[in-house]
Amino acid sequence: MKIEDRTGEPLSVATVTVGPEEIIDLLQGLADVVEGKRPHLHFSQSGGPQLVVNLAHEGELDAIERQMDWWIGPLILAVVVLSVLGAITLLRWAAGLLS
């Protein structure tokens, strides 16, 4: 997710306060963007702040997001394998103490 100002500069923090009806409108609008029924979502207050949501396409992901896809799976697999090996070793050690 990228949060940017009008000039395209990244924002570190953004706070959006909405009411119950606005949440429903926001969710319905986001669903329309994902389904391709509308090109983007635009909320605005008269004379005030605006919120624009665009759907990112695969080619728009930055380098970190693209790299994360290939290493996170093997990392999780390695953690699971090492956890299972550690549990087996611990059980064999405990069984050795009991016998």
Backbone torsions as a table, in degrees:
resi	resn	phi	psi	omega
1	MET	NA	132.7	176.1
2	LYS	-114.2	130.8	174.8
3	ILE	-115.8	117.1	-173.6
4	GLU	-129.0	156.3	172.3
5	ASP	-86.2	-173.7	-176.7
6	ARG	-61.5	-27.8	-178.4
7	THR	-87.3	-3.9	-179.4
8	GLY	92.8	3.0	178.4
9	GLU	-78.1	139.3	-178.4
10	PRO	-69.7	144.0	174.1
11	LEU	-106.2	136.2	-179.7
12	SER	-80.8	-29.9	-178.0
13	VAL	-140.9	138.2	173.4
14	ALA	-141.9	132.9	179.0
15	THR	-115.4	127.1	177.9
16	VAL	-121.4	121.0	179.6
17	THR	-108.4	122.5	-177.1
18	VAL	-132.2	156.0	175.5
19	GLY	-93.3	175.5	-177.6
20	PRO	-58.4	-42.6	179.9
21	GLU	-67.1	-36.9	179.5
22	GLU	-67.9	-35.0	176.9
23	ILE	-63.0	-43.1	178.9
24	ILE	-62.4	-45.4	178.0
25	ASP	-61.7	-41.2	179.9
26	LEU	-62.8	-46.3	-179.5
27	LEU	-65.6	-40.5	177.9
28	GLN	-65.8	-40.3	177.8
29	GLY	-65.2	-41.0	177.5
30	LEU	-63.6	-39.1	177.6
31	ALA	-63.2	-39.5	177.8
32	ASP	-63.5	-38.9	178.6
33	VAL	-65.7	-45.2	-179.5
34	VAL	-63.4	-39.6	-179.3
35	GLU	-78.8	-6.7	178.3
36	GLY	84.1	12.2	179.7
37	LYS	-76.1	-20.9	176.4
38	ARG	-145.0	148.1	-175.5
39	PRO	-73.0	-30.2	179.4
40	HIS	-158.3	170.0	179.5
41	LEU	-114.9	131.8	-175.7
42	HIS	-134.5	112.3	174.2
43	PHE	-108.6	136.9	176.7
44	SER	-148.6	152.9	172.5
45	GLN	-104.4	144.1	-179.3
46	SER	-61.6	118.2	-179.4
47	GLY	71.3	10.4	-176.2
48	GLY	-125.3	-156.5	-176.7
49	PRO	-67.4	159.9	179.3
50	GLN	-129.4	151.5	174.3
51	LEU	-127.4	120.6	178.1
52	VAL	-120.0	129.5	179.3
53	VAL	-118.5	123.9	176.0
54	ASN	-114.8	147.1	176.9
55	LEU	-82.8	125.0	178.1
56	ALA	-78.6	138.1	176.5
57	HIS	-99.2	162.0	-175.1
58	GLU	-53.3	-38.9	-178.7
59	GLY	-71.8	-13.6	-177.4
60	GLU	-91.0	-2.4	179.1
61	LEU	-69.4	142.1	178.4
62	ASP	-78.5	173.8	-173.6
63	ALA	-60.3	-39.3	-179.3
64	ILE	-64.2	-44.4	-179.6
65	GLU	-63.7	-37.9	178.9
66	ARG	-69.4	-39.3	-179.1
67	GLN	-69.9	-32.7	-176.7
68	MET	-63.4	-31.0	-177.6
69	ASP	-58.0	-39.5	-172.6
70	TRP	-89.5	-20.6	-176.8
71	TRP	-103.2	-16.6	-176.9
72	ILE	-71.7	-37.7	178.1
73	GLY	-62.3	-53.0	177.1
74	PRO	-61.2	-32.6	177.6
75	LEU	-64.4	-45.1	177.8
76	ILE	-63.6	-42.4	178.2
77	LEU	-60.2	-43.3	179.8
78	ALA	-63.5	-41.3	179.0
79	VAL	-63.6	-42.2	180.0
80	VAL	-65.1	-45.1	-179.4
81	VAL	-62.9	-44.8	180.0
82	LEU	-66.7	-34.7	177.0
83	SER	-65.8	-41.9	179.2
84	VAL	-65.7	-44.4	178.4
85	LEU	-62.3	-40.5	177.7
86	GLY	-64.4	-40.6	179.2
87	ALA	-65.6	-41.3	178.7
88	ILE	-63.4	-44.9	179.1
89	THR	-61.9	-42.7	178.7
90	LEU	-63.0	-42.3	178.6
91	LEU	-65.4	-40.8	178.8
92	ARG	-65.8	-38.4	178.1
93	TRP	-65.5	-43.8	179.6
94	ALA	-65.2	-38.9	178.6
95	ALA	-65.6	-35.0	178.1
96	GLY	-66.4	-33.5	178.1
97	LEU	-71.3	-34.2	-177.5
98	LEU	-77.5	-23.7	-176.9
99	SER	-93.0	NA	NA
